[in-house]
């Protein structure tokens, strides 16, 4: 029932956490990655009243930038 409403990749809006993307869902649990609050896990039946579908496009995944380590010569 609920898992069909919010399938993987669906864009949703939560009253408290804002906009997010459904990572997985089942009858028991739903996992959502929120733009500003990271990944959250919910009991599906308890969160359904706080979620609504969003028609926005999924945000582009940001690649993590790595900083080069600067190796300084040891003082002798």
HELIX and SHEET records of a PDB file:
HELIX    1   1 UNK A    2  UNK A    5  1                                   4    
HELIX    2   2 UNK A   44  UNK A   47  1                                   4    
HELIX    3   3 UNK A   48  UNK A   50  5                                   3    
SHEET    1   A 5 UNK A  38  UNK A  43  0                                        
SHEET    2   A 5 UNK A  29  UNK A  34 -1                                        
SHEET    3   A 5 UNK A  18  UNK A  25 -1                                        
SHEET    4   A 5 UNK A  11  UNK A  14 -1                                        
SHEET    5   A 5 UNK A  51  UNK A  53 -1                                        
END                                                                             
